[in-house]
């Protein structure tokens, strides 16, 4: 049920309500841009781009499992406080902060550990100041300690260590060059667990003399037009390029389009949603899917990936991540093409599944549950008999 795009608890769409100044709330989900076809689970907030307003992070059961919504429409002043506990936890969990402004009004924020289902908003406390350029007073109620009072403080980012005066935090700001953490990476997925796809992508192993890049476009996709123009002016090297059009596939070869969709869903766990365009699949000379690119591809990126594959320096696990880390295990688990066959069966593609089994049987027979897969196919066939 879940794999087909349904949900155990029903589809929980994102909803945002606007405070009508004490006169109730108005549902502004649609006009805010948050009315997306997601099965939402949690939302959290942080000033990710450090420009003085809160950006939104949303987690979903389906794909995209993480969605980032950048807030770029704020021109008001703000106060952001990062607290450091000394007599309490270093994260200052439980600390309550009250600020006062010139109009005599106050705002209260508390640092919490957790703010939703499997989510945590930033532990920096954010206060919107409107047109006020400063606050007149700050009172910090540290857990287990006497309150700490701070006088007038201008708008900006600060850190406050328990018992000490505020210190200004130098921020990047939206108008400055982003740090490496915030830079935009190529939207590609280097597959740590490769998948044989010759029978799915209608390729012949004996004809694969160099890697193949299958790029899917659509007529109304502006980025697709830019990508095709770039490739015409500077064709990618050391790869056979196949450009397919969704509009044509929908009319002339809908079955093949559905197989591309199933392949995409297999890796991104996205159901009931069309694949984005442009999207490209890189297949090596052995007929294995090695990388998926969403959006336009730089020729340099593609060239580097091809060289890594051909030189056997393709450290799959490390390159499949956008950042360094420490692995809990030294071995890399093998891919399970059997799971892909299950996806084909779930989609009702029995003939294609059998063709895939015939093509990749030498790999599939190594799976302990392969006999059970064959039994399932026979059971499905029996059910379909008149």
C-alpha positions as MATLAB code, in Angstrom:
seq = 'XXXXXXXXXXXXXXXXXXXXXXXXXXXXXXXXXXXXXXXXXXXXXXXXXXXXXXXXXXXXXXXXXXXXXXXXXXXXXXXXXXXXXXXXXXXXXXXXXXXXXXXXXXXXXXXXXXXXXXXXXXXXXXXXXXXXXXXXXXXXXXXXXXXXXXXXXXXXXXXXXXXXXXXXXXXXXXXXXXXXXXXXXXXXXXXXXXXXXXXXXXXXXXXXXXXXXXXXXXXXXXXXXXXXXXXXXXXXXXXXXXXXXXXXXXXXXXXXXXXXXXXXXXXXXXXXXXXXXXXXXXXXXXXXXXXXXXXXXXXXXXXXXXXXXXXXXXXXXXXXXXXXXXXXXXXXXXXXXXXXXXXXXXXXXXXXXXXXXXXXXXXXXXXXXXXXXXXXXXXXXXXXXX';
ca = [
       0.000    0.000    0.000;
       2.735    2.454    0.987;
       4.866    1.591   -2.057;
       1.905    2.447   -4.286;
       1.857    5.985   -2.931;
      -0.814    5.545   -0.264;
      -0.365    6.313    3.428;
      -1.224    4.455    6.630;
      -2.528    7.652    8.226;
      -3.997    9.352    5.177;
      -2.384   12.024    3.053;
      -1.385   14.837    5.413;
      -1.061   17.905    3.204;
       0.908   20.940    4.345;
      -1.276   23.639    5.857;
      -0.366   27.175    6.908;
      -2.659   29.515    8.834;
      -2.328   33.298    9.001;
      -2.999   35.007   12.325;
      -5.731   37.600   11.790;
      -4.506   39.777   14.691;
      -6.503   37.998   17.367;
      -9.611   37.500   15.219;
      -8.941   33.892   14.325;
      -6.849   32.264   11.625;
      -7.107   32.108    7.843;
      -6.009   29.140    5.726;
      -3.457   30.574    3.271;
      -1.877   27.258    2.245;
      -2.501   27.718   -1.465;
      -1.396   31.333   -1.921;
       1.670   30.778    0.285;
       3.051   28.115   -2.047;
       2.943   25.389    0.610;
      -0.058   23.615   -0.905;
       2.109   20.856   -2.364;
       1.290   17.249   -3.232;
       3.284   15.936   -0.286;
       2.404   13.536    2.512;
       3.831   15.733    5.262;
       5.140   14.606    8.623;
       7.051   17.469   10.248;
       8.093   21.081    9.820;
      10.955   22.988   11.396;
      12.428   26.463   11.036;
      15.908   27.963   10.826;
      17.588   31.004    9.332;
      19.514   28.711    6.999;
      20.802   31.427    4.662;
      21.456   33.763    7.621;
      19.631   36.728    6.117;
      17.490   37.498    9.161;
      14.303   35.567    8.429;
      13.223   32.002    9.139;
      13.361   29.475    6.319;
      11.209   26.355    6.318;
      12.219   22.677    6.260;
       9.539   20.045    5.685;
       9.854   16.266    5.954;
       7.515   13.974    4.020;
       6.734   10.278    4.034;
       6.938   10.281    0.247;
       9.428   12.081   -1.975;
      10.894   14.579   -1.792;
      11.448   13.418    1.768;
      13.130   16.711    2.632;
      11.887   19.989    1.179;
      13.623   23.339    1.779;
      11.636   26.555    1.277;
      13.787   29.682    1.309;
      12.239   32.879    2.664;
      13.425   35.881    0.646;
      10.648   38.426    1.188;
      11.615   39.936    4.545;
      12.793   43.541    4.914;
      12.115   43.891    8.663;
      14.611   43.872   11.519;
      15.268   40.864   13.715;
      17.185   39.541   16.699;
      18.782   36.086   16.637;
      20.271   34.688   19.853;
      22.463   31.599   20.168;
      22.654   30.645   23.851;
      25.508   28.760   25.511;
      24.808   27.294   28.930;
      27.458   27.043   31.647;
      25.498   25.905   34.724;
      22.942   24.072   32.600;
      23.302   22.055   29.390;
      25.603   23.658   26.836;
      22.670   23.840   24.400;
      20.729   25.761   27.070;
      17.700   23.489   26.667;
      14.777   24.879   28.659;
      16.056   28.461   28.748;
      13.282   31.033   28.346;
      14.068   34.445   26.845;
      11.855   37.526   27.023;
      12.617   40.627   24.945;
      10.995   44.050   25.168;
      10.735   46.712   22.462;
      10.112   50.461   22.491;
       6.341   50.047   22.155;
       6.247   48.271   25.520;
       5.341   44.894   24.044;
       7.293   41.727   24.780;
       8.041   38.435   23.040;
       8.941   35.113   24.647;
      10.873   32.193   23.186;
      12.039   28.933   24.794;
      14.735   26.527   23.621;
      13.203   23.078   23.197;
      14.737   19.687   22.477;
      12.691   18.562   19.493;
       9.951   20.453   17.708;
       8.083   17.803   15.727;
       8.102   14.239   14.465;
      11.774   13.323   13.953;
      12.613   17.009   13.565;
      14.365   19.827   15.405;
      14.135   23.529   14.642;
      17.208   25.672   15.112;
      18.242   26.202   18.730;
      18.978   29.846   17.939;
      16.052   31.954   19.135;
      14.595   34.257   16.480;
      12.615   37.407   17.277;
      10.948   39.556   14.634;
      11.340   43.266   15.426;
       9.417   44.827   12.558;
      10.691   48.377   12.020;
      12.391   48.589   15.440;
      16.180   48.634   15.096;
      16.837   47.420   18.638;
      15.325   45.911   21.775;
      15.219   47.791   25.076;
      15.678   44.821   27.392;
      16.420   41.079   27.344;
      15.745   38.744   30.266;
      17.147   35.215   30.194;
      15.732   32.579   32.538;
      18.443   29.909   32.618;
      17.363   26.555   34.149;
      18.327   26.372   37.824;
      19.879   29.858   37.884;
      18.949   33.442   38.624;
      17.551   35.485   35.702;
      20.108   37.391   33.634;
      19.212   40.849   32.328;
      20.762   42.580   29.332;
      20.088   46.159   28.284;
      19.553   47.692   24.870;
      20.749   45.568   21.953;
      20.688   46.352   18.233;
      19.164   44.112   15.577;
      21.406   41.245   14.415;
      22.893   37.840   15.260;
      24.405   37.326   18.728;
      25.719   34.573   20.955;
      25.198   34.828   24.711;
      27.193   32.681   27.097;
      25.507   32.273   30.461;
      26.579   35.116   32.763;
      28.357   37.114   30.029;
      27.493   39.950   27.655;
      26.311   39.250   24.089;
      28.875   38.790   21.320;
      28.162   39.636   17.700;
      28.144   36.686   15.290;
      29.579   37.413   11.864;
      27.138   36.000    9.320;
      27.356   35.242    5.641;
      24.199   37.055    4.612;
      22.203   36.424    1.463;
      24.179   39.030   -0.505;
      27.586   37.445    0.142;
      29.315   34.351   -1.155;
      27.976   31.203    0.462;
      30.201   28.907    2.485;
      30.965   25.420    1.068;
      28.188   23.979    3.248;
      25.594   26.255    1.663;
      26.823   26.049   -1.930;
      24.510   24.350   -4.369;
      25.720   20.921   -5.441;
      24.964   19.283   -8.745;
      21.636   17.495   -8.317;
      22.967   14.055   -9.049;
      22.820   10.712   -7.321;
      25.928    8.565   -7.675;
      24.607    5.107   -6.927;
      26.369    3.197   -4.173;
      24.375    0.104   -5.140;
      24.277   -0.246   -8.905;
      21.387   -1.828  -10.801;
      21.469   -3.783  -14.115;
      19.089   -2.040  -16.540;
      19.815   -3.249  -20.087;
      16.472   -5.024  -20.505;
      14.622   -2.135  -18.837;
      16.197    0.630  -20.922;
      16.060   -1.453  -24.110;
      19.852   -1.686  -24.467;
      21.960   -4.561  -25.804;
      25.049   -5.439  -23.769;
      26.995   -6.463  -26.865;
      26.464   -2.988  -28.344;
      27.716   -1.116  -25.281;
      31.196    0.014  -26.315;
      31.068    3.126  -24.118;
      28.799    4.499  -21.372;
      25.318    5.619  -22.395;
      23.575    8.731  -21.089;
      19.803    8.590  -21.524;
      18.319   12.052  -21.042;
      14.559   12.567  -20.816;
      13.117   15.967  -21.713;
       9.721   17.514  -22.350;
       8.529   20.234  -24.726;
       7.415   22.710  -22.049;
      10.622   22.378  -19.982;
      12.834   25.472  -20.267;
      15.822   23.778  -18.621;
      15.522   20.951  -21.153;
      15.882   23.408  -24.020;
      18.976   24.956  -22.413;
      20.515   21.506  -21.870;
      19.924   20.391  -25.463;
      21.360   23.673  -26.756;
      24.489   23.233  -24.602;
      24.984   19.683  -25.864;
      24.607   20.792  -29.484;
      27.271   23.457  -28.985;
      29.540   21.216  -26.900;
      28.631   17.503  -27.084;
      29.678   15.425  -24.039;
      32.732   13.269  -24.709;
      33.282    9.517  -24.201;
      29.577    8.794  -23.890;
      26.749    7.839  -26.225;
      23.971   10.389  -25.801;
      20.330    9.368  -26.194;
      17.771   12.181  -25.837;
      14.153   11.112  -25.385;
      11.074   13.314  -25.173;
       8.279   12.606  -22.685;
       5.670   14.087  -25.004;
       6.691   11.646  -27.754;
       6.990    8.688  -25.370;
       3.518    9.354  -23.969;
       2.039    8.937  -27.443;
       4.348    6.422  -29.102;
       5.875    4.343  -26.293;
       4.019    4.782  -22.972;
       5.267    1.404  -21.688;
       8.895    2.538  -21.944;
       8.049    5.804  -20.201;
       6.465    3.837  -17.362;
       9.664    1.784  -16.980;
      11.685    4.985  -16.606;
       9.152    6.089  -13.997;
       9.445    2.784  -12.091;
      13.250    3.055  -12.132;
      13.095    6.598  -10.784;
      10.583    5.583   -8.094;
      12.795    2.645   -7.095;
      15.663    4.912   -6.046;
      13.770    7.945   -4.761;
      10.752    6.169   -3.235;
       8.435    8.615   -4.978;
       4.984    7.457   -5.987;
       2.109    8.967   -7.946;
       4.276   11.825   -9.192;
       5.756   12.373  -12.646;
       9.516   12.268  -12.974;
      11.162   15.703  -13.151;
      12.744   16.933  -16.353;
      15.375   17.043  -17.523;
      16.444   13.775  -15.926;
      19.325   11.619  -17.142;
      20.478    8.063  -16.442;
      24.147    7.098  -16.865;
      24.659    3.428  -17.785;
      28.150    1.884  -17.868;
      29.472   -0.541  -20.508;
      28.324   -3.496  -18.387;
      24.737   -2.298  -18.536;
      24.587   -1.085  -14.928;
      22.905    2.144  -13.890;
      25.620    4.182  -12.166;
      24.238    7.679  -11.734;
      21.020    9.702  -11.978;
      21.063   13.417  -12.782;
      18.099   15.672  -12.065;
      18.287   18.972  -13.897;
      20.992   20.218  -16.241;
      24.378   18.490  -16.204;
      27.737   20.182  -16.505;
      29.945   18.475  -19.085;
      32.778   18.587  -16.558;
      30.687   16.715  -13.988;
      29.672   14.076  -16.510;
      33.237   13.671  -17.776;
      34.582   13.190  -14.244;
      31.951   10.562  -13.459;
      32.740    8.622  -16.631;
      36.473    8.664  -15.887;
      35.849    7.389  -12.373;
      33.810    4.494  -13.725;
      36.284    3.527  -16.445;
      39.375    3.781  -14.233;
      37.883    1.545  -11.516;
      38.438    4.328   -8.968;
      34.738    4.585   -8.346;
      34.511    4.561   -4.560;
      30.793    4.192   -4.657;
      29.849    4.735   -1.062;
      31.850    7.922   -0.509;
      30.984    9.503   -3.846;
      27.289    8.805   -3.398;
      27.203   11.342   -0.546;
      27.550   15.153   -0.784;
      29.747   15.263    2.344;
      32.397   13.248    4.182;
      31.546   10.933    7.038;
      32.506    7.822    8.985;
      30.926    4.506    7.977;
      29.640    2.102   10.611;
      30.717   -0.871    8.473;
      33.634   -1.397    6.115;
      31.772   -3.485    3.554;
      29.345   -2.076    1.014;
      26.111   -4.121    0.829;
      25.290   -5.421   -2.618;
      22.345   -4.111   -4.572;
      19.243   -6.301   -4.662;
      17.860   -6.412   -8.203;
      15.200   -8.675   -6.712;
      13.642   -5.609   -5.059;
      13.420   -3.986   -8.473;
      11.633   -7.068   -9.819;
       9.175   -6.684   -6.942;
       8.551   -3.095   -8.077;
       7.827   -4.340  -11.594;
       5.356   -6.887  -10.251;
       3.675   -4.260   -8.065;
       3.199   -2.182  -11.220;
       1.636   -5.165  -13.021;
       4.596   -5.621  -15.395;
       4.803   -9.423  -15.223;
       6.178   -9.921  -18.736;
       8.844   -7.255  -18.192;
       9.700   -8.795  -14.810;
      10.196  -12.216  -16.404;
      12.356  -10.679  -19.115;
      14.444   -8.961  -16.451;
      14.831  -12.227  -14.529;
      15.997  -13.995  -17.684;
      18.527  -11.237  -18.375;
      19.899  -11.013  -14.819;
      19.294  -14.540  -13.528;
      22.955  -15.117  -12.654;
      22.687  -12.305  -10.086;
      19.154  -12.982   -8.893;
      19.736  -16.665   -8.062;
      22.244  -15.591   -5.402;
      19.417  -13.995   -3.424;
      17.983  -16.324   -0.772;
      14.404  -15.267   -1.478;
      14.621  -15.764   -5.250;
      12.542  -18.990   -5.082;
       9.817  -17.057   -3.253;
       9.858  -14.450   -6.026;
       9.258  -17.154   -8.629;
       6.399  -18.515   -6.521;
       4.834  -15.067   -6.409;
       5.003  -14.760  -10.196;
       3.326  -18.138  -10.622;
       0.629  -17.140   -8.130;
      -0.049  -13.897  -10.022;
      -0.297  -15.777  -13.315;
      -2.709  -18.247  -11.776;
      -4.916  -15.436  -10.483;
      -5.061  -13.908  -13.957;
      -6.147  -17.096  -15.666;
      -9.768  -16.970  -16.836;
];
